[in-house]
Amino acid sequence: MMAITAAINSAASGMYAQQRRLAATADNIANALSAGYDRRDTRFTTGSAGGVAATVTSAQAQTMDEGTNVDLGKKILQESGLKIIAADDLADAARKITDQLKAAA
């Protein structure tokens, strides 16, 4: 019975570790163009009782000042073919979301 419990715990820890990695990746994507954002890295290690542990740390990436890669990032997004509505700031984003919701109603 202990082997089954250990196997389940190992699988659960692996899924949790991957969940942390996906969350770090989502943060990296969402904040890629944010000034001052440091990319997150995930490291996997074997847990002391078996299984997998995930540690998310700052990658100490070079921080970007406004304008460093923002224009290039916007160009890449525009050329991607994805339906993306870019905004210049939060107020602009709120206006564009409101306009989209009104148009859909």
N, C-alpha and C positions, 0 to 999 in steps of 0.2 A: 504494500500500500504506500510505503514511503517513496518508492520510485515514481509512482504516478504523481504524487504531490510535488515532488522535486521537478518533474517534467513540466507540470502545469505552471509552477512558479517560474521556471526558466523561460517558458513561452510567454508568460505574462510580462516578465521583466524585459524581454526582447521587444514586445509590442509597445511597452511604455517608452523604452529607449528610442524606438523609431518615431513615436509620437513627438517626443522632445526634439528630435532631429527635424521633423517636418515643420514644427512650430518655429524653429530657428531659421529654416529655409524660407518660410513665409514671411518672417520678420525681415530677412535680408532682401527679399523681392520687394516688399511693401516700402522699405526705407532706402532702397538703392540710390535714390536721387536726393535724399535728405542731407542737408548740410550738417556735418558733425556726426553722422551715424557711423559706428564701427560695426563691421560685418561680424556675425556670430559664427563660430565653429563648434562642431559637436564631436566629442571624442567618446569612443566606446571602450569600456574596460570590463573585464570579468569581475563580477561581484564576489565578495568574500564567501558567500554561501552558494556560489554558482550563479548562473544567469548573467544578465548583461546590465551594466550601469551606463548612463549617458551623462556627460558633463558638457554644458554649453558655456563657452567663454567668448570674450571679445577677441577678435582676430587681430586687434591693434592695427587695423587697416588704416591707410592714410585717409584722414578725414577730408571731405570735399568742402570747399567754399562754394557759395552760390556762383554759378556760372562755369565751374570747372568742367563738368560733364552734363550739365542740365540740358543744354541745347542738343547735344548728341543723343541723350536719352529720349528726349521728346521726338526727335527725328526717327529714331529706331521704332518707337511706339507707333508713330503715325504711319510708317511704312510696313508695319507688321501685318496689316490686314485685319487686325482685331478691332472690334467695335469699342473703342476707348474714347471717352470724352475727357480731355485734359482740362485742368483748371490751373490758374495762376496762383491762387491762394485759397484759403478756406471759405472766404466770403463768395468768391467766384464759383467754387465747388458747390456751395449751398444753393446759389442761384441756378446753376445748371441742373442740379438734382431736382429742384422744385419745378423747373421748366419741363424736365422729362416726365415727372409724375403727372403734371397737368396735361401734358400731351397724351399720356397713356390713358387718362380717365375719360 
